């Protein structure tokens, strides 16, 4: 969960917020979910957060290249 909050602070993902009863919850789009998966994949390969984000964005833009 800390990784998700970190990605939000860095601006790598931007969830929408929705009020439910007395609390606010984050809603992630499918593209955000996939981006997180890709970033984590690249982090496990040893890339920095910024490089993992860049690689994830490229992969999302051109999935046929990967």
C-alpha positions in Angstrom: 0.0 0.0 0.0 2.9 2.4 0.7 4.0 1.9 -2.9 0.6 3.0 -4.2 0.7 6.2 -2.1 4.3 6.8 -3.3 3.2 6.5 -6.9 0.4 8.9 -6.3 2.7 11.5 -4.7 5.1 11.2 -7.6 2.2 11.8 -10.0 2.6 8.4 -11.7 -1.0 7.6 -11.1 -4.0 9.9 -10.4 -7.0 8.2 -8.9 -10.3 9.9 -8.8 -11.9 10.3 -5.3 -15.4 9.4 -4.3 -17.2 10.0 -1.1 -18.8 7.0 0.5 -20.7 7.7 3.7 -18.2 9.5 5.9 -15.0 8.6 4.1 -13.4 9.3 0.9 -12.1 6.5 -1.3 -9.8 6.3 -4.3 -11.0 4.9 -7.6 -8.4 3.7 -10.0 -8.9 3.2 -13.7 -7.8 0.0 -15.5 -4.9 1.9 -17.1 -3.7 3.0 -13.6 -3.9 -0.6 -12.4 -1.9 -1.9 -15.4 0.6 0.9 -15.0 1.2 0.0 -11.3 1.7 -3.7 -12.4 4.3 -2.7 -15.0 6.1 -0.3 -12.7 6.4 -3.0 -10.0 7.7 -5.4 -12.7 10.4 -3.1 -13.7 11.3 -2.2 -10.1 11.8 -5.9 -9.4 14.2 -5.9 -12.4 16.3 -3.3 -10.6 15.2 -0.1 -12.3 14.7 3.2 -10.4 11.2 4.4 -9.8 11.5 7.0 -12.5 13.0 4.6 -15.1 10.4 2.0 -14.2 7.6 4.6 -14.8 9.1 5.6 -18.1 9.4 2.0 -19.3 5.8 1.3 -18.1 4.5 4.3 -20.0 6.3 3.2 -23.2 4.9 -0.3 -22.8 1.4 1.1 -22.4 1.7 3.3 -25.4 3.1 0.6 -27.6 2.2 -2.8 -26.2 3.0 -4.7 -29.4 6.7 -3.7 -29.0 7.0 -5.7 -25.7 
